[in-house]
Amino acid sequence: MGTRGILLAWLAGIGLITWRSVKRDRKPVSPGQYAAASGLYVLLALVAEYQPAAPVAVLTAWGFDLAVFLQVLPSQVGGPGKAPPPRAATGPRPTAG
């Protein structure tokens, strides 16, 4: 269950990273992004080899996928929030001197 769940999460994560890069950023995925994501899932698979920690490792892997998925969605659904409007300055400006 452990390594199989992490393998599926890795495949989903790689797909989501590719989709995000092509659809939103309109550029190809750098090999470093794939390497970093794969390294993370390899570490989680090593943790999952210890049976009592396997469910936590699998849930963590899917949690990373959820985080990437929320970055893929439009901002109205779950993407990055809007920046607050700039505050208007009140009072006189300080002078240098």
Phi, psi and omega in degrees: 000317187297300184289329178293317178296322179288324177298316178295321178295322178297314179299316178296319179296317178297319177297318179293320178298317179296314180300315181299316184292318183284316186281313186270312185274344179055045176209158180290158180284136177282148179300332179295327178294317178295319182294317180295315179296316180296321178298320178298315181290328176295316178298320178294325177293324176294320177295323182291345177294334174276108191307317180296337181265355185300312180298323179293320179295319180293317178296324177295318179299314179291331175295320175296321177297319178298320179296318178293321180299319179293336174284337181281325184295156175299159185297334180291334185265314182187008181284192181300140181286165179281147177286144179292151180295150180294145180280141177282137179284135177246142179088175182287153177282143177289146179256145178278140179176000000 
